[in-house]
Amino acid sequence: MRQSPLKVLVIGYVWPEPRSSAAGGHMMQLLESFLAEGWHITFSSPASEGEHKADLASLGIAERSIELNSSSFDTFVAELAPDIVLFDRFMMEEQFGWRVEKHCPNAVRVLETSDLQSMRDARQHLLRERLKAVDDPNDFNDLFNLRNATLYDHMAAADITQRELAAIYRSDLSLMISDVEIELLTDRFRVPAALLHWCPLMLESSGGPFKPFAERAHFLSIGNFRHAPNWDAVLWMKHTLWPLIRQQLPQACIHIYGAYTPPKATALHNAAQGFHIMNWAEDALEVMSGARLCLAPLRFGAGIKGKLTDAMLCGTPSVTTPMGAEAMHGPLPWPGAIASSARALADAAVRLYQDQALWTEAQERGSQLMAARYDKRTHAAALTRRIRDCHEQLQQHRLDNFTGMMLRHHHHKSTQYMAQWIEAKNRTV
């Protein structure tokens, strides 16, 4: 028997752009999971609409622009009376959490973390420090092998970590795209497992048939240029990794696609070097399906990488770092190669590019990994079931999270007074 539909309000940090970023794709997967349950969805955001925004209205999702530090949101959320409020990124929980609690105290508050931003920031800082200190700046094995205890030491004192962890505690449930991040939160930060839910990318694998080895050409890299790990990877490819590949494959080309291409990226284009900046891809899967190899030399980051699941969906083997492959394959073999230095990445890429048998084996591994770890129906059912359980047992769930109650009391009061002060100040300007 089908349960009664729930009413969902999403407060987005940005309007979803599924063809621009993995975060946008994951948001759309969450929305589709809710729609499949017959839930009624309103998507709201204080951000301006981007040029690649998804057409939510065509899916039956209501859209509403909202303002920061404005009591107009109070009237809106009270009238909507949602059963579930999903905050997209911790900054939205900081801004609107106290208003939701005041006007809809019985709504389940869900945090979509996208990735653990405090982990990404800590790793970026560690990379910068390491590049200043070592003799060989292109071997990152020690950096990639940081264990939870060491990473915790670098994260714990940071302001962004304390803010992000506080938002996780204040929420009833936080969606974690990475099981490695769940391990860090529960093992080192002592976050109760009851507050976390593993929700990776939820995908429908085609299983092929794929375009064969002989009909593919060139290397491909893809990713939103506004995302700092992607831009760092492009620079590393340009100045270090790609010259090593071209030494062995002098006719090879790499095509680099990304949304919101800045002039500094366009300036890297050099056809004579086979280094092509291609701007935004209208259909990322189409260009991925024609490439022989996907390169993702990520030196820092968090979460899981949509470009690498896209590669698996298209039957395209990939070469990446341990950072790129983190939380993506569990005990299963990687569909390509993982390496920790520029030389090892280049050598692995050249081997895969030339060896058809090795390439075909990697392609088959990708299909197996997609089916085992990213099945849409399995994860969507687990997600909606977990939210329903939380909704039905909300009072006890919150009593069991005393730290969260305490943080909500102190944070929400201070945030409320600050927001009201800003609103009053804006009225006088």
C-alpha positions in Angstrom: 0.0 0.0 0.0 1.4 3.4 -1.0 2.1 5.8 1.8 0.8 9.3 1.8 2.9 11.8 -0.1 5.2 14.2 1.8 5.7 17.8 1.1 9.4 18.8 0.4 11.0 22.2 0.4 14.6 22.4 -1.0 16.7 25.4 -0.1 19.4 25.5 -2.8 22.7 27.2 -2.5 22.4 27.5 -6.3 19.8 26.4 -8.8 20.7 22.9 -10.0 22.8 22.6 -13.2 23.1 18.9 -13.8 25.2 19.3 -17.0 27.7 21.6 -15.3 28.7 19.8 -12.1 28.4 16.5 -10.2 26.7 18.5 -7.3 24.0 19.6 -9.7 23.5 16.1 -11.0 23.2 14.7 -7.5 20.6 17.2 -6.6 18.5 16.2 -9.6 18.9 12.6 -8.6 17.5 13.4 -5.2 14.6 15.3 -6.7 13.8 12.4 -9.0 13.8 10.0 -6.1 11.3 12.2 -4.3 9.1 12.6 -7.4 9.1 8.8 -7.8 7.5 8.5 -4.3 4.8 11.0 -5.3 6.2 13.7 -3.0 5.4 17.3 -3.7 8.5 19.4 -4.2 9.2 23.2 -4.0 12.7 24.3 -4.9 13.8 27.6 -3.6 17.1 29.5 -3.7 18.5 33.0 -3.0 20.9 32.7 -6.0 20.4 34.1 -9.4 19.7 31.6 -12.2 22.7 30.2 -14.1 22.7 29.8 -17.8 22.6 25.9 -17.5 19.8 25.7 -15.0 17.6 22.6 -15.1 13.9 23.0 -16.1 12.3 22.1 -12.8 8.9 23.2 -13.8 8.7 20.6 -16.6 9.1 17.9 -13.9 6.3 19.3 -11.8 8.6 21.0 -9.3 7.5 24.4 -8.0 10.1 27.2 -8.1 10.5 30.1 -5.6 13.2 32.7 -5.3 13.9 33.6 -1.7 15.9 36.4 0.0 18.6 36.2 2.6 17.9 38.0 5.9 14.3 38.6 5.1 11.2 37.8 7.1 9.4 37.2 3.7 10.8 33.7 4.0 9.0 33.2 7.3 5.6 33.8 5.7 6.5 31.6 2.7 7.7 28.6 4.8 4.8 28.8 7.3 2.3 28.8 4.5 4.0 26.0 2.6 4.2 23.9 5.9 6.7 21.3 4.5 7.2 17.9 6.0 10.8 17.9 4.9 13.2 20.7 4.4 16.4 19.9 2.5 19.3 22.3 2.9 21.7 22.3 -0.1 25.1 22.8 1.6 25.7 23.9 5.2 25.6 27.6 4.4 21.9 27.3 3.7 21.3 25.6 7.0 23.1 28.4 8.7 21.0 31.0 7.0 17.6 29.4 7.1 17.7 26.7 9.8 16.4 28.9 12.6 13.5 30.1 10.5 12.5 26.6 9.6 12.7 25.5 13.2 10.6 28.4 14.3 7.8 28.1 11.8 7.9 24.4 10.9 9.3 22.7 14.1 8.1 19.3 13.0 9.7 19.3 9.6 12.6 16.9 9.1 15.7 18.9 8.4 18.0 17.2 5.9 21.4 18.5 4.9 22.8 17.7 1.4 26.5 18.1 2.0 27.5 17.5 -1.7 31.0 16.8 -0.4 32.7 17.6 2.9 33.9 21.1 2.1 36.1 21.3 5.2 38.0 18.2 4.0 38.5 19.7 0.6 39.8 23.0 2.0 42.2 21.2 4.4 43.6 19.1 1.5 44.0 22.2 -0.6 46.0 23.9 2.2 48.1 20.8 2.6 48.9 20.7 -1.1 50.0 24.3 -1.1 52.3 23.7 1.9 53.7 20.6 0.3 54.5 22.3 -3.0 56.6 24.8 -1.1 58.5 22.2 0.9 59.5 19.3 -1.3 62.2 18.6 -3.9 59.9 16.6 -6.2 56.6 18.5 -6.5 55.1 15.9 -8.8 55.0 12.9 -6.5 52.1 13.1 -4.1 52.0 9.6 -2.6 52.4 10.8 1.0 49.8 13.4 0.6 47.3 11.0 -0.9 47.9 8.5 1.8 46.9 10.7 4.7 45.0 8.7 7.2 41.9 9.9 9.1 43.9 10.8 12.3 46.3 13.1 10.4 43.5 14.7 8.3 41.6 15.3 11.5 44.5 17.2 13.0 44.5 19.6 10.0 40.8 20.0 9.9 39.7 20.3 13.5 40.8 23.8 14.3 39.5 25.4 11.0 36.5 27.6 11.2 34.9 26.0 8.1 35.1 22.6 9.8 33.4 23.7 13.0 30.7 25.4 11.0 30.1 22.4 8.7 30.1 19.9 11.6 27.8 22.1 13.6 25.3 22.1 10.7 25.5 18.3 10.5 24.7 18.0 14.2 21.8 20.5 13.9 20.3 18.6 11.1 18.2 15.5 11.6 19.9 13.7 8.7 22.9 14.5 6.5 23.4 13.0 3.1 27.0 11.9 2.5 28.1 11.2 -1.0 31.3 9.5 0.2 31.6 6.6 2.6 35.2 7.7 3.3 33.8 10.9 4.6 31.3 9.0 6.8 34.2 7.0 8.2 36.1 10.2 9.0 33.1 11.8 10.7 32.2 8.8 12.8 35.8 7.6 13.6 37.5 10.9 14.3 34.8 13.6 14.9 32.5 11.1 16.7 29.4 12.1 14.8 26.7 9.5 15.5 26.0 7.2 12.6 22.3 7.8 13.1 22.8 11.4 11.7 24.4 10.3 8.5 23.2 8.5 5.3 25.4 7.2 2.5 23.9 8.5 -0.7 26.3 8.4 -3.7 25.5 9.3 -7.2 22.4 7.3 -8.3 22.7 6.2 -11.9 21.2 3.9 -14.4 23.9 2.0 -16.2 23.5 1.4 -19.9 25.7 -1.6 -19.8 26.7 -0.9 -23.4 27.2 -1.6 -26.2 29.9 1.0 -26.2 31.9 2.5 -29.1 34.9 0.2 -29.5 38.6 0.9 -29.1 39.4 1.4 -32.8 36.6 4.0 -33.2 37.8 6.2 -30.3 40.6 8.8 -30.3 42.2 11.3 -28.0 42.2 12.0 -24.3 39.5 13.9 -22.5 39.2 15.8 -19.3 36.0 17.5 -18.1 34.8 19.6 -15.1 33.4 22.9 -14.0 36.2 25.5 -14.2 34.8 27.3 -11.1 35.6 24.2 -9.0 39.1 24.7 -7.5 40.3 21.0 -7.7 39.4 21.0 -11.4 41.3 24.1 -12.2 44.4 22.8 -10.3 44.2 19.6 -12.3 44.1 21.5 -15.6 47.2 23.5 -14.7 49.0 20.4 -13.6 48.1 18.7 -16.9 49.2 21.6 -18.9 52.6 22.2 -17.4 53.6 18.7 -16.2 51.5 15.7 -17.1 50.6 16.4 -20.7 54.2 17.1 -21.8 55.1 13.7 -20.4 52.4 12.0 -22.4 53.3 13.9 -25.6 56.9 12.7 -25.3 55.6 9.1 -25.8 52.6 9.9 -28.0 53.6 13.0 -30.1 50.3 13.0 -32.2 48.0 12.7 -29.2 45.5 15.4 -28.3 43.6 16.2 -25.2 40.2 17.9 -25.2 39.3 19.8 -22.0 35.7 20.6 -21.5 34.1 22.6 -18.6 31.3 25.0 -17.8 32.0 28.7 -17.2 35.4 28.7 -19.0 37.4 31.8 -17.8 39.9 33.7 -20.0 42.8 32.2 -18.0 41.7 28.7 -19.1 41.1 29.7 -22.8 44.7 31.1 -22.7 46.0 27.6 -22.1 44.8 26.4 -25.5 47.6 25.3 -27.8 46.8 23.2 -30.8 50.5 22.7 -31.7 50.9 20.9 -28.3 47.6 19.0 -28.8 46.2 20.8 -25.8 42.6 21.9 -26.6 40.3 24.0 -24.4 36.8 23.2 -25.6 34.6 25.2 -23.3 31.2 23.8 -22.2 30.0 20.4 -23.6 26.3 20.5 -24.6 26.3 16.7 -24.0 29.0 15.5 -21.7 28.2 11.8 -22.3 28.4 12.2 -26.0 31.9 13.7 -26.0 33.0 11.2 -23.3 31.8 8.3 -25.5 34.1 9.3 -28.3 37.2 9.6 -26.2 39.6 6.7 -25.8 40.7 7.8 -22.3 39.5 10.1 -19.5 42.2 11.9 -17.5 41.4 13.2 -14.0 44.6 14.1 -12.2 43.1 15.6 -9.1 45.5 16.6 -6.4 42.9 17.6 -3.8 39.2 17.4 -3.3 36.4 15.5 -1.5 33.2 13.6 -2.3 33.1 11.5 -5.4 33.7 12.6 -9.0 30.9 12.8 -11.5 33.4 12.9 -14.4 34.6 9.4 -13.5 31.1 7.9 -13.2 30.4 9.6 -16.6 33.4 7.7 -18.0 32.1 4.4 -16.7 28.6 5.1 -18.1 30.3 5.6 -21.5 32.7 2.7 -21.4 35.7 5.0 -21.2 38.6 3.9 -19.1 40.1 6.5 -16.8 43.4 7.4 -15.3 43.3 9.3 -12.0 45.0 9.8 -8.6 44.0 8.2 -5.3 42.2 11.4 -4.6 40.2 11.1 -7.7 39.3 7.5 -7.1 38.6 8.0 -3.4 35.2 6.5 -2.2 34.4 5.5 -5.8 35.2 1.8 -6.1 35.2 0.1 -2.7 36.9 -3.3 -3.0 36.4 -3.5 -6.7 39.3 -2.9 -9.2 39.5 0.5 -10.8 38.4 0.7 -14.5 41.7 2.1 -15.7 44.6 3.1 -13.6 45.4 5.0 -10.3 48.8 6.6 -9.8 50.3 9.0 -7.4 53.0 10.8 -9.5 53.0 12.7 -12.8 55.3 10.1 -14.3 53.3 7.2 -13.2 50.1 8.8 -14.4 51.6 9.5 -17.8 53.0 6.0 -18.2 49.7 4.4 -17.2 47.8 6.7 -19.6 50.1 5.8 -22.5 49.8 2.0 -21.8 46.0 2.2 -21.7 45.8 4.4 -24.8 47.8 1.9 -26.8 46.9 -1.6 -25.4 43.5 -2.7 -26.7 43.3 -5.7 -24.4 44.1 -3.7 -21.3 41.7 -1.0 -22.4 38.8 -3.5 -23.0 39.4 -5.1 -19.6 39.2 -1.6 -18.0 36.0 -0.9 -19.9 34.4 -4.1 -18.5 35.4 -3.2 -15.0 33.6 0.1 -15.3 30.3 -1.6 -16.1 30.7 -4.0 -13.2 31.4 -1.1 -10.8 28.4 0.9 -12.0 26.1 -2.0 -11.4 27.6 -2.8 -8.0 27.9 0.7 -6.4 25.7 3.3 -8.1 22.4 1.5 -8.9 19.7 4.2 -8.9 16.8 2.1 -7.7 18.7 0.7 -4.7 20.0 4.0 -3.4 16.7 5.9 -4.1 14.7 3.4 -2.2 17.1 3.5 0.7 17.1 7.3 0.8 13.3 7.8 0.8 12.9 5.0 3.4 15.5 6.6 5.7 13.8 10.0 5.4 10.3 8.4 6.1 11.7 6.6 9.2 13.2 9.8 10.5 9.9 11.6 9.9 7.9 9.0 11.8 10.3 8.8 14.7 11.4 12.5 14.8 10.8 13.3 18.4 12.9 10.3 19.7 15.5 10.9 17.0 16.0 14.5 18.2 16.1 13.5 21.9 18.9 11.1 21.0 20.9 14.0 19.4 21.4 16.2 22.5 24.5 17.9 21.0 22.4 18.9 18.0 19.7 20.4 20.3 22.3 22.3 22.2 23.9 23.7 19.1 20.5 24.7 17.6 19.6 26.6 20.8 22.8 28.7 20.8 23.4 29.1 17.1 19.8 29.8 16.1 19.4 32.5 18.7 22.5 34.3 17.6 21.8 33.9 13.9 18.2 35.1 14.4 19.3 38.3 16.1 22.0 38.9 13.4 19.5 38.3 10.6 16.9 40.6 12.2 19.6 43.3 12.7 20.6 43.0 9.0 17.0 43.2 7.8 16.3 46.2 10.0 19.5 47.9 8.7 18.5 47.2 5.1 15.2 48.9 5.6 16.8 52.1 6.7 19.2 52.3 3.7 
